[in-house]
Amino acid sequence: MTLEHFLTAGVVGFSIIAGAAWFLAATVKINVPKQGGKIVDFRETIGDEPGDNQLVVDGVDVWRTSALQGRWNATAAAAACVAALLQAWQASLHW
């Protein structure tokens, strides 16, 4: 295999990783346990410890879900950046 083949494989691989990470970022959620067998509709609590805040809508912890989505988005962006750099490197071989 030549360098171009390796670069193409890298672009494809990192693009798939980016796509999967963005899909997870769009679909991931952190559910809170049901209370008395019922889904929690809306609850906002502020605890005594830092980071102990919770906003629950339709049984989903909104703040923790947002933080988890942010981590997946960062992973996707990093993978897309690597794919773009590999693609640019490959293009530079043809100049």
N, C-alpha and C positions, 0 to 999 in steps of 0.2 A: 504494500500500500504506500501511496505517496503522501506527502505532507498535505496536499489538497484533500485527499480522502479523509485523513484524520481531522482536518479542520471542518469539513462538511459534516462528519459524524458528530463532532463536538457541537456544532451549531444546532443540529437536529436534537441531540440529547439535551442540551441546556434549554432549548425552546420547549421541549416536552415537559421538562421540570418546571419551567416558568408557567406553562399553561396549567399544569396540575396544581401548582401552588396557588395560582389565582382562582382556580375552581374551588379549592378548599377554603380560601379566604372568603369567597362569596357564600359558601354553604355551611361553614362551621358555626356552631352555637353551643353555648354552655347552658344546659338546663339546670334549674334548681329542683330539688326534691319536692314532690307534691305535698301539700299540707292537708291532712285528713282525706287523702285520696283525690283531692281536687287540684287542678292546675292553678297556680297563683296568677291572678289577672294583673294586678299592679301593686307593687310594694316598694317603698323607698326607706332604707334604713341607713343609719350612720352609726358605726360602731365606735368603740373607745380607742382602738388601735389604728395607726395609719394604714391605709389600704383596706380597711374593713368596711368600706362603703358598698352598698348594693342597690341597684335599681333593677327591678324585675318587671318585665312586661310579657304577658302571655307565657309565663313559666320560663322565660329566658333571662339570664343575668346579662343585662345590656353592657355594662362597663367591662366585665371580664371577657365577654364575647368580642367586644370592640378591640380589646388589647390582643386577644388571640388572632383576630383578623389582621391586625396591624403587623404581627410577626410573620404571618403567612404572606402578606403583601410585600414585606421587606425581602423575604426569601425569593419570591417571584421576581421582584425587581432586580435583585442581584444576579439571578440566573439569566434574565433577559439581557442584562448588561454584558455578561460573559459571552452570551451568544452573539450579541452585536459586535463585540470586540473580535471574536473569532471570524465573523463574517467580514469585518473590515480588513483583517489580516489576510484572509483569503483573496479579497478583492485587490489588495495591494500587490499580490503576486502577479497580477495580470497587467500591471502598468508598465 
